[in-house]
Amino acid sequence: MARIVITLRIMPDDVDVDLDDLLERIKDAVPEGTDVRANEIVPVAFGLKALRMNIFREESMGGTDDIEAAISALEGVAQVEVERVSRM
């Protein structure tokens, strides 16, 4: 089976959101069979920072809707953007 890598950018709803804590909550919230791998904190503007992360899963598990919904439901998340989906 082919695996895919999904690059997401998660925007917090405030500059005061603890992004390290948010990352841990994201790891707990993503659907089973989905692996959070590389991640980084990137500056956006005026002190606001975003999380950018790569998520791996089997291609047969479908698209990104379930991942986006799980992350969007977390407190402190304003927006989840899929930057790239690629086959490995």
N, CA, C and O of each residue as an XYZ file, in Angstrom:
352
protein
N       0.831     -1.185      0.000
C       0.000      0.000      0.000
C       0.876      1.250      0.000
O       1.954      1.277      0.594
N       0.400      2.249     -0.660
C       1.128      3.515     -0.725
C       0.820      4.344      0.515
O      -0.295      4.325      1.037
N       1.819      5.062      0.966
C       1.637      6.005      2.078
C       1.661      7.413      1.503
O       2.301      7.681      0.486
N       0.950      8.302      2.177
C       0.957      9.690      1.767
C       1.484     10.546      2.916
O       1.381     10.178      4.086
N       2.042     11.679      2.557
C       2.453     12.669      3.543
C       1.610     13.916      3.301
O       1.472     14.386      2.172
N       1.055     14.434      4.378
C       0.188     15.603      4.326
C       0.886     16.708      5.113
O       1.225     16.521      6.281
N       1.099     17.838      4.488
C       1.684     18.978      5.186
C       0.557     19.935      5.549
O      -0.178     20.410      4.683
N       0.432     20.212      6.855
C      -0.618     21.084      7.362
C      -0.021     22.322      7.997
O       1.085     22.291      8.537
N      -0.766     23.410      7.927
C      -0.433     24.612      8.699
C      -1.615     24.897      9.604
O      -2.739     25.086      9.141
N      -1.347     24.926     10.904
C      -2.384     25.151     11.899
C      -2.182     26.534     12.493
O      -1.132     26.835     13.061
N      -3.202     27.368     12.354
C      -3.165     28.725     12.881
C      -3.886     28.759     14.226
O      -5.040     28.342     14.320
N      -3.211     29.257     15.271
C      -3.893     29.405     16.558
C      -4.844     30.593     16.517
O      -4.720     31.468     15.660
N      -5.803     30.618     17.456
C      -6.753     31.726     17.462
C      -6.269     32.939     18.250
O      -6.963     33.953     18.324
N      -5.066     32.834     18.845
C      -4.524     33.944     19.619
C      -3.008     33.788     19.719
O      -2.495     32.673     19.621
N      -2.295     34.881     19.912
C      -0.834     34.813     20.057
C      -0.429     34.149     21.363
O       0.718     33.725     21.505
N      -1.341     34.050     22.317
C      -1.036     33.472     23.622
C      -1.212     31.957     23.686
O      -0.971     31.364     24.737
N      -1.619     31.322     22.606
C      -1.803     29.868     22.596
C      -0.429     29.199     22.690
O       0.481     29.520     21.926
N      -0.292     28.267     23.636
C       0.951     27.509     23.813
C       1.027     26.461     22.699
O       0.305     25.465     22.730
N       1.899     26.688     21.722
C       1.962     25.810     20.555
C       2.530     24.431     20.884
O       2.179     23.456     20.221
N       3.392     24.327     21.885
C       3.895     23.015     22.295
C       2.770     22.177     22.888
O       2.664     20.984     22.603
N       1.935     22.796     23.708
C       0.772     22.104     24.272
C      -0.214     21.731     23.166
O      -0.764     20.629     23.159
N      -0.430     22.653     22.238
C      -1.336     22.384     21.125
C      -0.842     21.200     20.299
O      -1.642     20.363     19.881
N       0.450     21.122     20.063
C       1.021     20.008     19.313
C       0.727     18.677     20.001
O       0.360     17.705     19.340
N       0.887     18.629     21.317
C       0.607     17.391     22.056
C      -0.876     17.026     21.959
O      -1.215     15.851     21.821
N      -1.749     18.013     22.029
C      -3.182     17.739     21.905
C      -3.536     17.281     20.498
O      -4.430     16.452     20.326
N      -2.846     17.810     19.485
C      -3.067     17.366     18.102
C      -2.672     15.903     17.956
O      -3.391     15.122     17.332
N      -1.529     15.529     18.529
C      -1.073     14.138     18.452
C      -2.104     13.182     19.047
O      -2.277     12.069     18.551
N      -2.785     13.610     20.104
C      -3.811     12.781     20.728
C      -5.118     12.776     19.938
O      -5.878     11.810     20.008
N      -5.383     13.844     19.190
C      -6.674     14.010     18.519
C      -6.750     13.390     17.127
O      -7.839     13.034     16.677
N      -5.619     13.253     16.436
C      -5.683     12.753     15.055
C      -6.180     11.310     15.041
O      -5.950     10.564     15.992
N      -6.860     10.917     13.967
C      -7.399      9.560     13.879
C      -6.311      8.489     13.975
O      -5.161      8.715     13.599
N      -6.694      7.342     14.477
C      -5.760      6.220     14.588
C      -5.241      5.836     13.203
O      -5.981      5.868     12.220
N      -3.963      5.475     13.142
C      -3.336      5.143     11.866
C      -2.720      6.353     11.191
O      -2.205      6.257     10.077
N      -2.775      7.494     11.867
C      -2.222      8.740     11.361
C      -1.045      9.118     12.245
O      -1.199      9.241     13.460
N       0.122      9.301     11.657
C       1.335      9.596     12.421
C       1.761     11.036     12.215
O       1.975     11.474     11.085
N       1.883     11.775     13.318
C       2.430     13.134     13.268
C       3.933     12.997     13.330
O       4.462     12.409     14.273
N       4.622     13.522     12.353
C       6.084     13.405     12.295
C       6.723     14.772     12.457
O       6.601     15.396     13.511
N       7.393     15.233     11.432
C       8.137     16.494     11.503
C       7.190     17.651     11.766
O       6.093     17.711     11.210
N       7.623     18.563     12.615
C       6.829     19.753     12.865
C       7.754     20.911     13.172
O       8.890     20.730     13.611
N       7.241     22.104     12.930
C       8.003     23.313     13.219
C       7.043     24.439     13.539
O       5.879     24.422     13.140
N       7.555     25.417     14.269
C       6.796     26.621     14.568
C       7.328     27.709     13.636
O       8.524     27.997     13.617
N       6.418     28.307     12.864
C       6.823     29.311     11.882
C       6.174     30.655     12.205
O       4.986     30.707     12.525
N       6.946     31.747     12.124
C       6.372     33.069     12.365
C       5.430     33.462     11.227
O       5.692     33.165     10.062
N       4.331     34.132     11.578
C       3.366     34.584     10.585
C       3.426     36.105     10.486
O       3.837     36.647      9.460
N       3.015     36.795     11.553
C       3.059     38.263     11.573
C       2.685     38.771     12.962
O       1.862     38.173     13.656
N       3.294     39.872     13.352
C       2.943     40.571     14.587
C       2.943     39.655     15.812
O       2.056     39.748     16.660
N       3.927     38.783     15.902
C       4.037     37.884     17.047
C       3.237     36.602     16.927
O       3.393     35.703     17.753
N       2.386     36.497     15.922
C       1.601     35.284     15.722
C       2.465     34.228     15.051
O       3.184     34.509     14.093
N       2.383     33.014     15.568
C       3.132     31.895     15.001
C       2.162     30.777     14.671
O       1.092     30.668     15.269
N       2.549     29.950     13.713
C       1.721     28.819     13.283
C       2.513     27.532     13.447
O       3.743     27.545     13.501
N       1.796     26.432     13.524
C       2.422     25.112     13.506
C       2.377     24.576     12.083
O       1.331     24.612     11.435
N       3.489     24.087     11.603
C       3.521     23.392     10.316
C       3.984     21.982     10.634
O       4.983     21.785     11.327
N       3.248     21.000     10.119
C       3.598     19.614     10.435
C       3.339     18.690      9.266
O       2.511     18.963      8.396
N       4.071     17.590      9.269
C       3.853     16.523      8.304
C       3.145     15.381      9.008
O       3.529     14.971     10.103
N       2.114     14.880      8.367
C       1.338     13.762      8.883
C       1.373     12.659      7.845
O       1.163     12.903      6.657
N       1.640     11.442      8.302
C       1.731     10.286      7.418
C       0.553      9.360      7.679
O       0.115      9.187      8.816
N       0.048      8.765      6.592
C      -1.010      7.754      6.716
C      -1.067      6.926      5.440
O      -0.489      7.294      4.417
N      -1.774      5.799      5.517
C      -1.974      4.952      4.345
C      -2.933      5.658      3.391
O      -3.920      6.261      3.814
N      -2.630      5.573      2.116
C      -3.472      6.212      1.103
C      -4.902      5.680      1.143
O      -5.849      6.414      0.858
N      -5.057      4.418      1.492
C      -6.382      3.788      1.518
C      -7.293      4.365      2.604
O      -8.498      4.113      2.591
N      -6.728      5.143      3.554
C      -7.537      5.719      4.632
C      -8.346      6.920      4.155
O      -9.179      7.441      4.897
N      -8.108      7.360      2.929
C      -8.894      8.451      2.382
C      -8.178      9.778      2.421
O      -6.956      9.840      2.557
N      -8.954     10.839      2.299
C      -8.408     12.194      2.209
C      -8.013     12.773      3.546
O      -7.590     12.056      4.453
N      -8.156     14.078      3.656
C      -7.698     14.784      4.849
C      -8.846     15.325      5.707
O      -8.602     15.941      6.745
N     -10.076     15.104      5.289
C     -11.216     15.696      5.991
C     -11.281     15.306      7.465
O     -11.540     16.156      8.317
N     -11.048     14.027      7.777
C     -11.135     13.595      9.172
C     -10.027     14.204     10.023
O     -10.253     14.520     11.191
N      -8.840     14.371      9.460
C      -7.725     14.987     10.182
C      -8.031     16.464     10.438
O      -7.868     16.961     11.552
N      -8.474     17.152      9.390
C      -8.790     18.575      9.525
C      -9.891     18.798     10.559
O      -9.808     19.732     11.355
N     -10.914     17.957     10.555
C     -12.016     18.096     11.511
C     -11.547     17.861     12.939
O     -11.940     18.593     13.848
N     -10.709     16.847     13.147
C     -10.217     16.537     14.495
C      -9.376     17.681     15.053
O      -9.496     18.025     16.229
N      -8.530     18.265     14.219
C      -7.673     19.365     14.674
C      -8.483     20.646     14.855
O      -8.275     21.377     15.824
N      -9.395     20.922     13.941
C     -10.219     22.134     14.024
C     -11.079     22.156     15.278
O     -11.406     23.229     15.785
N     -11.446     20.989     15.782
C     -12.301     20.900     16.968
C     -11.555     21.237     18.258
O     -12.189     21.436     19.294
N     -10.237     21.304     18.218
C      -9.451     21.577     19.419
C      -9.542     23.046     19.822
O      -9.586     23.934     18.970
N      -9.568     23.285     21.112
C      -9.563     24.652     21.628
C      -8.247     25.331     21.275
O      -7.174     24.749     21.436
N      -8.336     26.554     20.799
C      -7.145     27.320     20.452
C      -6.785     27.274     18.980
O      -5.841     27.940     18.556
N      -7.524     26.494     18.185
C      -7.242     26.383     16.752
C      -8.211     27.270     15.979
O      -9.429     27.139     16.100
N      -7.648     28.173     15.183
C      -8.472     29.055     14.364
C      -8.674     28.494     12.960
O      -9.756     28.618     12.387
N      -7.618     27.869     12.401
C      -7.692     27.419     11.007
C      -6.708     26.275     10.786
O      -5.615     26.257     11.353
N      -7.117     25.323      9.951
C      -6.250     24.236      9.510
C      -6.197     24.304      7.992
O      -7.225     24.255      7.317
N      -4.984     24.418      7.466
C      -4.807     24.535      6.017
C      -3.927     23.391      5.521
O      -2.848     23.142      6.060
N      -4.404     22.699      4.486
C      -3.590     21.665      3.843
C      -2.697     22.363      2.835
O      -3.180     22.957      1.871
N      -1.384     22.289      3.062
C      -0.444     22.924      2.144
C      -0.042     21.990      1.015
O       0.201     22.434     -0.107
N       0.029     20.678      1.314
C       0.492     19.743      0.299
C       0.103     18.326      0.689
O       0.110     17.973      1.869
N      -0.234     17.525     -0.299
C      -0.432     16.089     -0.141
C       0.413     15.409     -1.191
O       0.343     15.745     -2.373
N       1.218     14.445     -0.758
C       2.147     13.805     -1.678
C       2.241     12.312     -1.370
O       2.163     11.892     -0.215
N       2.407     11.536     -2.414
C       2.600     10.095     -2.265
C       4.058      9.812     -1.975
O       4.945     10.459     -2.532
N       4.308      8.850     -1.105
C       5.698      8.488     -0.773
C       6.124      7.248     -1.537
O       7.257      6.792     -1.390
